[in-house]
Amino acid sequence: MKAFRVLLVVISLGVIISYSGCGGKSSPSESTQDKQFGLLSAQVWKVSTVTLGGVDQTSLYPAGGLQLTISGTKGQTTFNYSCAGRPALSPWPASGTWAFGTDPVTQIIRDKGAANELAMTYTVTSTTLQINFTYSGAGYTRTNNVSGQWVFNFTK
């Protein structure tokens, strides 16, 4: 009888220990910045429509011509971007860095801390990206006529 009780206690402890490792443990949740970065950096973004001051400029940006690539690693505070296929009318440099603004769900700071720092607002889904900004500098290509309110719509 005593052996039966000891065996019962050992089995009970074994069951309790084995179940204590199941469920209940949750990994720390992903930060808002990491979630947004995951949406922004998944693939190459191809321009679909462009406006400058409310005027359609899409014809200057042939379909798939301007391609924006956002790269980096989750957990960082500064990320990289590159732009391929920039036309003559472009407020985009070939590459640079960016960081999230005060609200990481809607704000990006392009080239933060540099002389050409530019605050941008954005909305992103798994398949679309819209970036809005007011640009007042010289263009990064052959023309300086790039000042004004820009809206870029991208797709994957």
Order of alpha helices (4+ residues) and beta strands (2+ residues): alpha-alpha-beta-beta-beta-beta-beta-beta-beta-beta-beta
